[in-house]
Every structure is written in structure tokens, then in C-alpha cells.
Amino acid sequence: MATSSRLANIATIPKNQREELRITLENYNGYNLVSQRVWFVHDFCEMRPGKQGVVIQLHYLPDLIDALQDARDQAEQLGLLEPE
């Protein structure tokens, strides 16, 4: 039997008026995971998780952070994003 528990809510990032991206730390069957899942407004009131998202084992988190930083750096170099 699969066991799942949410360990921490990290961030909620608005995507549009009906959707948001939620970043959470979770444990599933003994694996520590970082989840990035799109949630949407259902029936104009309740937020529900959608099918869109990515879940990776926590030990890959540094690789994901490096890749996102590289994307940010390249976006800045291309003038697509203002430097901080």
C-alpha cells in the first residue's frame, strides 16, 4: 500500500487567474521528493491539483536549481529578463 505525506509547503506562484504552481516537499513510499504541480480552480471555489507537474527525488534538487539558474542567466543575457 502506497503511503504519501506532505512535509512542507514551500511556495505558491500564480500562473494565471485560474491556476497556480505549488512547490512542496513530500514523502512517498519512503522517498523524499520535491513536487512542482499546477493547481486549478474547480467549480469556481475549490483548488485542486492538475495533471501538469514534475516530481523528483530530493537528491536531484541541486541539479534542478543549477538548471534553473542557468535558464535565468541566459534569459538575462538575451534581454528577456531584467538582471537582479
N, C-alpha and C positions, 0 to 999 in steps of 0.2 A: 504494500500500500504506500502510495506517494505521500510524503509529508512536506508541507511548504509553510514558511513563516516569513513575514516581512520584518526585517531587523531595523530599518531606518528609512524614513523619507528624506531624501537629500535635496531635491529641487523640483519645482514645477515651473515650466517655461511655456508661456502662451504660444500657440501655433496659429490660431485664428479665433474667431468668435465662438466656435463650437468645439474646438479641440485644444488640448494641451499635452505637452510632453512631460512625463513624470519619471524622475530618476530615483531609484530605490535600491537599497541593499536587501538581499533576500537570502534565505537558505532553503534549498530544495533537495531533499533526499541526502542531506549531509554535505552538499556543495554550496559554498558561499558564492553568491552571484551579484553582479550589478545589472540592473534591468533598466532599459530605456523604452518606455511604452507610451504610445499615443492613447489618451483617454478622450472620450467624446461625450457630449450632452445627449442623453437618451430621453425621449418624450419631454423635452424642454425643461427638465428639472434634475435628473439624476445623472451623475458622471459614471461612465462605465469604461472598462479597458477595451481597446480595439485590438484588431489582429496585427496592426503595424507595431513593430518594436524589435529590439535586439536584446538578448540576454547573453552575457558572457561570464565565464568563471572569473572570480575576483583577481586571480593571479595574472590575468591578461590586462587588468586595468591600467598599469603603467604604459603598455603598448598603445592602448586606446587614447590615453592622454597625450602621448607623444604625437600620434597621428593627427589629433585634433589641433594641437599646437602648430604642427606643420601646415595644416589647412589654413589656420588663421594667418600664419606668417606669409603664405603665398597669396592669400586674399588681400593682405595689406600691400604686398609688392605689386599686385595687379591693379591696385587702386579701388578694389571692391569693398574695402573695409577701412575705416579710419584707424590709424595707429592709436594705441592707448597712451 
